[in-house]
Amino acid sequence: MYEPDQLQSFLAVASTLSFTRAAEQLALQQPTISGHIRKLEKTVGRTLFVRDSRSVLLTADGEAMIGFARTILAAQQDAVAYFSGPTLSGRLRFAVSDDLALTALPRILREFQRHYPRIHLELTVGQSPQIHRRLEAGHLDVAFVKHQPGDPGAAIVRRDRLVWAAAQGTRLEPQAIVPLVSYPAPSMSRTMAIRALEAESRPYRITCTVRGVNGVLAAVRAGLGVAVFASSLAPADLIELRTDSGLPDLPDVDFVLLTGPRAPDEAARALCTAILSNVRSMA
């Protein structure tokens, strides 16, 4: 059995190559650090450091012990978090639109699972209209989707502007037919793009219909047309087409959290809080 305090002292000495600095780092006395290392070496039956009055060096066994020590301490921390952390448990069905899945959301969900290890999170990635329908039918508990502004039942994570985006070097004459890369109807971005174009009597044609954000990106990068993105979700290698292309302004869009009618209240609230508390990292 390797004692956690001995492993912590070992890692401190291994990182500083100094018993004195390790003691300062852990706010312990140097004899305590030395005692921990001596006991650990006795337990493993190997010499972990070669030391004299001038230097401290890791042995080959000491180098190997670094990885083991980190793994053991991490496992202990996970066990403590599991048994002493929040007691929320059960299934939580969460859905996110595929473009919002490209934000900091994966990191947020990873932290949420560490904090609430007893909640079994079931993740669905899809398109906002389909997610809306499943949520209303009670097949989902929480959804993170794009939404038109003005829904009082939605928790707004962030408001963004929609932009026309195209591949580098794309030029669009003011009266030219707009080649549009789009999701299938009833996609919200598709609907907003077509409404804006028709309101300005701007001719357009759908040059490519795709079912996922990766397909949209591939088509736009290939020069097949322009697409509508939330400004913060438009990749850096695409350009925003300005008013000199004659394209109409687009409305704002909200990134929102919606809760289903059968959602477990406390677990759903905990997930929404985790996402809302990380609004800045969603940019």
Buried (B, 14 or more C-beta within 10 A) or exposed (E): EBEEBBBBBBBBBBEBBBBEBBBBBBEBEBEBBBBBBEBBBEEBEBEBBEBEEEEBEBBEBBEBBBEEBEEBBEEEEEEEBEEEBBEBBEEBBBBBBBBBBBBEBEEBBEEBBEBBBEBEBEEBBBBBBBBBEBBEEEBBBBBBBBBBEEEEEBBBBBEBEBBBBBBEEBEBEEEEEBBBBBBEEEBBBBBBBBEBBEEEEBEBEBBBBBEBBEBBBBBBBEBBBBBBBBBEBBEEEBBEBEEEBBBBEBEEBBBBBBBBEEBBEBBBBBBBEBBBEBEEEBE
